[in-house]
Amino acid sequence: MGRPSITVYLDHAATTPVADPVLSAMLPYMAKEFGNPSSIHSLGVRAARAVAQSREQVAALLGAHPEEIAFTSGGTEADNWALTAGMWAGRDRRPQRTRILVSATEHPAVMNSALFLQRRFGVEVNMLPVDEQGVVVLDHAAPAADVSMMVGNSVALVSVMLAGNEVGSLQPVAKIGAAARAAGALMHTDAVQVVGKLPVDVDVLEVDLLSLSAHKFYGPKGVGALYVRRGTEPETFMHGGSQESGRRAGTLNVAGIVGLGEACVLAEREMEEAARREAELVERMWSGLQARVARIVRNGHATERVPGILSVCIPGVEGESCVLRLSREGVVCSSGSACAAGSLEESHVLRAMGVAPELARGSLRLSVGRSTTEGDAERAVEAVARVVNGLRLLNPTWRDAEGGPGASAGAPGRPEEADG
């Protein structure tokens, strides 16, 4: 029996398809325009010009200067570099700064980089707590009367993602960045889930370092960028040649970089309309799921969120079982972050938000994109309800607790949970 065709793709937060204009822009640099941008002959010069143009396109999307953009292999490398750069930048002038602050819901690329610095170099890592909506608790972390309580003169770097990759809640990065700057610390944000979807301005955010990845907004996989504010003096991340002004050695991925630049241009043109449509589709799916799946709970902030992500927890089922069954029906989604797929533990994000482990195990992330239609949203809701109610029939604990199989079908969610 052959595999079912994908009829509804709802995993855009994991990756997006390469847009046609992006692919068209890349193709010449995969064939005839194959020059190395470090070469001084005509092929190399043309490749270098293409890279320079892409650098300008990325900078324009971020409100940055082109020389502040360093190309990477993706968001994970950008995060790793940012943590290293932030910890060691200007080290001779600030040897007393031995701490890093990160939010408790950071992407593993940030969290594990911080823990590596702790394990290998004795850097102290402190976690900023989040509330039940996944948002950093500023009142606890930084009282208005004394922002230094949050940062202080011993902190080298603060890293808080602009939006959660699992639940989509937007973080108050500008406020945290202002506190970091006032205390003399550097500020980094992992903006992988936001760049290309909502307006991002590095000056408004008051960040010194910002990570992005092309494949999250209709560019190719394997390419991203790190914004590095002028004067930050980052440590070289990869040693070798003098590429990227000596900051990152290695032959540049010209085709990928061109694709990233074109994706930035496309995002700037289509972002506003796409965000509006995606937000409407998410609300349509949420209303449908509330009506068809009993006791479903929505995760994340109700309004301050990335428009295309719907994260829910469903009691009485395992999220990964739902994902596998939905895939057989042609609906593609995830049980959380794609980076955590296969983990036997519940999401560290939901755990930090205070979600009970038995509920967190029933998490689903449905993320829409530019090509998602109203029909796709309706088919997905029907499939999720059918799969969930079928799995609940197989769960004796759920049947006993809810008073029989009929309790799991067609009942609305509880009001206090539906608004979560």
C-alpha positions in Angstrom: 0.0 0.0 0.0 1.4 3.4 -1.0 1.7 6.3 1.4 -1.3 8.7 1.4 -0.7 12.0 -0.3 -0.4 15.2 1.8 -3.7 17.0 1.5 -3.4 19.4 4.4 0.0 20.7 5.5 -0.2 22.3 9.0 3.5 22.2 10.1 4.7 25.6 8.7 6.3 26.4 12.1 8.6 23.4 11.4 9.4 24.3 7.8 7.8 26.0 4.8 7.9 25.1 1.1 10.4 27.1 -1.0 8.4 29.9 -2.8 8.5 29.9 -6.6 10.2 33.3 -6.8 12.8 32.2 -4.3 13.5 29.0 -6.3 13.8 31.0 -9.5 16.3 33.4 -7.9 18.4 30.5 -6.7 18.6 28.4 -9.8 21.2 30.4 -11.7 23.6 30.0 -8.8 23.2 26.3 -8.9 24.2 26.0 -12.5 25.9 28.6 -14.7 26.6 31.2 -12.0 28.6 28.7 -9.8 31.5 31.0 -8.9 33.1 31.2 -5.5 32.4 34.7 -4.1 35.9 34.8 -2.7 37.5 34.5 -6.2 38.5 37.7 -8.1 37.6 36.5 -11.6 34.3 37.4 -13.3 32.4 34.4 -12.0 33.5 35.1 -8.5 32.7 38.8 -8.8 29.2 38.1 -9.9 28.7 35.7 -7.0 30.0 38.2 -4.6 27.6 40.8 -6.0 24.7 38.4 -5.5 25.8 37.8 -1.9 26.1 41.6 -1.3 22.6 42.2 -2.7 21.2 39.5 -0.4 22.9 41.0 2.6 21.2 44.3 1.8 17.8 42.6 1.5 18.1 40.8 4.8 19.3 44.1 6.5 16.3 46.0 5.0 13.8 43.5 6.5 15.4 44.0 10.0 16.1 47.7 9.9 19.8 47.0 10.1 23.0 47.9 8.2 24.3 45.3 5.6 27.6 45.0 7.4 25.7 43.9 10.5 24.5 40.7 8.7 26.6 37.5 8.9 25.3 34.5 7.0 25.1 31.1 8.7 23.9 27.6 8.0 20.6 28.3 9.8 19.1 29.3 13.0 20.8 26.7 15.2 24.3 27.9 14.1 23.2 31.6 14.6 22.0 30.8 18.1 25.2 29.0 19.0 27.3 31.8 17.6 25.2 34.4 19.5 25.7 32.7 22.8 29.4 32.4 22.2 29.7 36.0 20.9 27.6 37.4 23.7 29.6 35.6 26.4 33.1 36.4 25.2 32.7 39.7 23.3 34.9 42.4 24.8 35.9 39.9 27.5 39.1 41.7 28.5 37.0 44.8 29.4 34.4 43.0 31.4 35.9 40.0 33.1 33.4 40.2 36.0 30.5 39.3 33.7 30.2 35.6 34.2 26.4 35.0 33.9 23.9 34.3 31.1 20.2 34.8 31.5 17.8 32.8 29.3 14.1 32.3 29.4 12.8 28.9 30.6 11.2 28.3 27.2 14.1 28.8 24.9 14.8 26.8 21.8 17.2 23.9 22.4 19.8 25.7 20.3 19.9 28.5 22.9 19.3 26.4 26.0 21.9 23.7 25.2 24.5 26.3 24.1 24.1 28.1 27.4 24.4 24.8 29.3 27.5 23.9 27.3 29.1 27.2 28.4 28.2 26.4 31.9 29.5 22.9 31.8 32.7 23.6 29.9 33.7 27.1 31.1 31.8 27.5 34.4 29.5 30.2 33.1 26.5 30.7 35.5 23.2 30.2 33.7 20.0 31.6 35.2 16.5 30.9 33.9 13.9 33.6 33.6 10.5 32.1 34.6 7.4 32.4 32.4 3.7 32.6 33.3 1.0 30.2 32.2 0.8 31.8 28.8 4.5 31.2 28.2 5.5 34.9 28.6 8.6 35.9 30.7 7.4 37.3 34.0 8.7 40.8 34.0 7.2 41.8 37.3 9.2 39.1 39.0 12.3 39.3 36.9 12.6 43.1 36.6 10.7 45.3 39.1 10.2 48.7 37.6 12.0 50.3 40.5 15.3 48.3 39.9 15.9 46.7 36.5 19.4 45.8 37.7 17.8 43.0 39.8 17.1 41.3 36.5 20.4 41.8 34.8 23.0 43.4 37.1 26.7 44.0 36.4 27.6 40.3 36.5 25.5 39.3 33.4 27.3 39.2 30.0 24.3 38.2 27.9 20.5 37.9 28.0 18.8 35.7 25.5 15.0 35.6 25.1 13.3 34.4 22.0 11.0 36.8 20.2 8.3 34.2 20.0 7.9 30.6 21.2 8.4 28.0 18.6 5.9 25.7 20.3 3.1 27.9 21.5 3.8 31.1 19.6 3.6 33.6 22.4 5.4 36.9 21.8 7.9 37.9 24.4 8.5 41.5 25.7 12.0 41.6 24.1 12.1 45.4 23.8 11.6 45.8 27.5 14.1 43.2 28.4 16.6 44.6 25.9 16.3 48.0 27.4 17.0 46.5 30.8 20.0 44.6 29.5 21.4 47.7 27.8 21.0 49.8 30.9 23.0 47.2 32.9 25.7 47.0 30.2 24.8 43.4 29.1 24.3 42.3 25.5 20.8 41.2 24.3 20.1 38.3 21.9 16.8 37.2 20.6 16.1 34.0 18.6 13.6 35.5 16.1 13.4 32.4 13.9 9.6 32.1 14.3 8.9 35.8 13.7 11.2 37.1 10.9 9.2 37.1 7.7 5.8 36.8 9.5 5.7 40.0 11.6 7.6 43.3 11.4 11.0 43.1 13.1 13.2 46.1 13.8 16.4 45.6 15.7 16.5 49.1 17.1 12.9 48.9 18.3 13.7 45.6 20.0 17.0 47.0 21.5 18.9 43.8 20.6 22.6 43.4 19.9 22.3 39.9 18.3 19.4 38.3 16.4 19.0 34.9 14.8 16.9 34.0 11.8 16.5 31.1 9.4 15.4 31.1 5.8 13.3 27.9 5.7 10.8 29.3 8.3 9.6 31.9 5.7 9.6 30.2 2.3 13.4 30.2 1.8 15.7 27.2 1.5 16.9 25.0 4.3 20.6 25.2 5.3 20.9 29.0 5.4 20.3 31.7 8.0 21.8 34.8 9.4 23.0 36.4 12.6 22.5 40.1 13.1 25.5 41.6 15.0 25.1 45.2 16.1 28.1 47.4 15.2 30.5 47.6 18.1 29.6 44.2 19.6 32.9 42.7 18.6 31.8 39.0 18.3 34.3 36.2 18.6 35.0 34.3 15.4 32.8 31.3 15.3 34.4 29.2 12.6 38.1 29.5 12.0 39.8 29.3 8.6 39.5 31.8 5.8 38.5 35.5 5.9 34.9 35.1 4.7 32.2 37.2 6.4 34.8 39.9 7.3 36.8 37.3 9.2 33.9 36.4 11.5 32.9 33.1 10.0 35.2 31.0 7.8 34.0 28.8 5.0 32.9 29.0 1.4 29.5 30.8 1.2 26.3 29.0 0.2 25.6 31.5 -2.6 22.4 29.9 -3.9 21.0 29.6 -0.4 22.0 33.2 0.5 20.3 34.4 -2.7 17.2 32.5 -1.7 17.3 34.0 1.8 17.5 37.5 0.3 14.6 36.8 -2.1 12.5 35.4 0.7 13.1 38.6 2.7 11.8 40.7 -0.3 8.8 38.4 -0.7 8.0 38.6 3.1 8.2 42.4 3.1 5.6 42.5 0.2 3.2 39.9 1.5 3.6 39.9 5.3 0.7 42.1 6.4 -1.9 40.2 4.3 -0.5 36.8 5.2 -0.5 37.6 8.9 -4.2 38.6 8.8 -5.2 35.5 6.8 -3.3 33.2 9.0 -4.7 34.7 12.2 -8.2 34.2 10.9 -7.6 30.6 9.9 -6.2 29.8 13.3 -9.2 31.3 15.0 -11.5 29.3 12.7 -9.7 26.1 13.6 -9.8 26.9 17.3 -13.6 27.5 17.2 -14.1 24.3 15.3 -12.0 22.3 17.7 -13.8 23.7 20.8 -17.1 22.6 19.3 -15.9 19.1 18.5 -13.3 18.1 21.1 -14.2 18.0 24.8 -11.9 19.7 27.3 -9.4 20.9 24.7 -7.1 23.6 26.1 -5.4 26.3 24.1 -1.8 27.1 24.9 0.0 30.5 24.8 -1.0 34.1 24.9 -4.5 34.9 23.6 -3.5 37.9 21.5 0.2 38.6 21.6 1.3 35.7 19.5 2.6 34.6 16.1 -0.4 34.6 13.8 0.0 31.2 12.3 0.4 28.9 15.3 -2.3 27.1 17.2 -1.0 25.0 20.1 -3.5 22.9 22.1 -3.4 20.2 24.7 -6.0 17.4 24.6 -6.6 15.2 27.6 -7.1 11.5 27.1 -4.7 11.1 24.2 -1.0 11.1 23.4 0.1 13.8 21.0 2.4 11.6 19.0 -0.3 9.1 18.4 -2.6 11.8 17.1 0.2 13.0 14.8 0.7 9.6 13.3 -3.0 8.9 12.8 -3.6 12.3 11.3 -0.7 11.7 8.9 -2.4 8.6 7.7 -5.4 10.7 6.9 -3.4 13.3 5.0 -3.2 16.0 7.7 0.4 16.9 8.6 1.1 18.6 11.9 3.3 18.1 15.0 3.0 17.3 18.7 5.2 20.3 19.6 8.5 21.6 18.3 10.0 19.7 15.4 13.3 19.9 17.2 11.9 17.8 20.1 10.4 15.1 17.9 11.1 11.6 19.3 11.7 12.9 22.8 10.2 10.7 25.5 9.7 13.6 27.9 6.9 16.2 27.8 7.7 19.6 26.4 10.0 21.7 28.5 8.1 24.7 27.3 4.7 23.4 28.6 6.4 22.2 31.8 7.8 25.8 32.3 4.2 27.1 31.8 2.9 24.9 34.6 1.0 22.5 32.3 0.4 19.1 34.1 2.5 16.3 32.5 -0.5 14.1 31.7 -2.0 17.1 29.8 1.2 18.1 28.1 1.6 14.7 26.6 -1.5 15.4 24.6 -0.1 18.5 22.9 -0.6 19.3 19.2 0.8 22.2 17.2 -1.2 23.2 14.0 0.6 25.9 12.1 -0.8 27.4 8.9 0.9 29.2 6.1 0.3 31.3 2.9 -1.2 28.4 1.0 -3.6 27.2 3.7 -7.2 27.5 2.7 -10.4 27.7 4.7 -11.2 24.2 3.3 -7.9 23.0 4.7 -8.7 24.4 8.1 -12.1 22.7 8.1 -10.8 19.3 7.0 -8.1 19.5 9.7 -10.7 20.2 12.4 -12.8 17.3 11.3 -9.8 15.0 11.1 -8.5 16.0 14.6 -11.9 15.5 16.1 -12.3 12.1 14.5 -8.8 10.9 15.5 -9.0 12.2 19.1 -12.4 10.7 19.7 -11.3 7.4 18.2 -8.2 7.3 20.5 -10.3 8.2 23.5 -12.5 5.2 22.9 -9.4 3.1 23.3 -8.4 4.8 26.6 -10.2 3.1 29.5 -9.0 5.8 32.0 -10.6 8.5 29.8 -13.9 6.5 29.4 -14.2 5.8 33.1 -13.4 9.4 34.1 -15.8 10.9 31.5 -18.7 8.6 31.9 -18.5 6.6 28.7 -17.4 7.1 25.1 -20.2 9.6 24.3 -18.6 12.2 26.6 -15.6 12.6 24.3 -17.5 13.5 21.1 -19.3 16.7 20.2 -19.0 18.3 23.6 -17.7 21.9 23.9 -14.6 22.6 25.9 -15.0 24.0 29.4 -15.1 27.8 29.4 -12.3 28.2 31.8 -10.0 25.9 29.7 -11.2 27.1 26.3 -9.8 30.6 27.0 -6.4 29.3 28.1 
